[in-house]
């Protein structure tokens, strides 16, 4: 499967790097998209290569989507193409995983109404205001959406997402 990550500088390092390697370990092709091709750097100094710019992404070419947290989602959600890609993949029923602040992109895509999920507690009210049901749990699976709160939940988040990909 081809899995797309949408992120930018100041991502939460563990929330991008751990699933990137975990999915490679499972044999999936992984791609990172950002504002432009090239290096993006996390909050704690780790870097990854963005192989695609948001404008180059065709959501029909990917099977699943990952939205890591940190400060990046706040920026990513301002890019119309990134939001459109997210909306299309979510509404097409493709597996989507978000963690921490990642649901900010889902909120901007307008896809959370009637859905149940989790996030970092600081955006709990944003999820609720977008019509979602926020749950304080290490992982929540609602159809094609797998969500978790923070790096402490990574094991549960990827465990459930990998199940969804099979």
C-alpha positions, 0 to 999 in steps of 0.5 A, a space after each residue: 500500500 502507498 501511505 501518505 503523510 502530510 506534515 511540515 516543520 515543527 512536527 512532533 518527531 516521534 509522531 512522524 518518525 515512528 509510524 514512518 518506520 513502522 509502516 515501512 517495516 510492514 512493507 508499505 510505501 511511505 511518502 511525506 508531503 509538505 509545502 515544498 519538497 525537501 527536508 522538514 525538521 521536527 520540534 526536537 531536531 530530527 529531519 525527514 525528507 518530503 518527497 512531494 509538495 502538497 500541490 503535487 499530491 493526487 489523493 487517488 494515488 494513495 491508499 492511506 493517510 497519516 496526520 502527525 501532530 506537533 505544531 505542523 498541523 496548525 500550518 498544514 491546515 492553512 494549505 487548501 490543497 492539503 485540506 482537499 487531499 485530506 477531505 477526499 481521502 477521508 470521505 473516500 473511506 481510506 484509512 486515516 490516522 491522526 494523533 495529537 494536533 493532527 485532527 486540526 487538519 480534519 477539522 479544516 476539512 470539515 469531516 468530523 461531524 458525527 465521528 468519534 475520536 481523540 486528540 491532545 486535550 488542548 484541541 478537545 473543544 475544537 473537535 467537539 465544535 467541529 461536530 465530533 465526539 471527543 473521547 479520552 482514550 489511548 486510541 479510538 477507531 471509528 470506521 476508517 479513522 484511527 486517532 490517539 492523543 500523544 506520543 505515549 499512545 504510539 504503540 496503540 495507534 499504530 497497532 490499530 492502524 496496521 490492522 486497518 491496513 490489512 
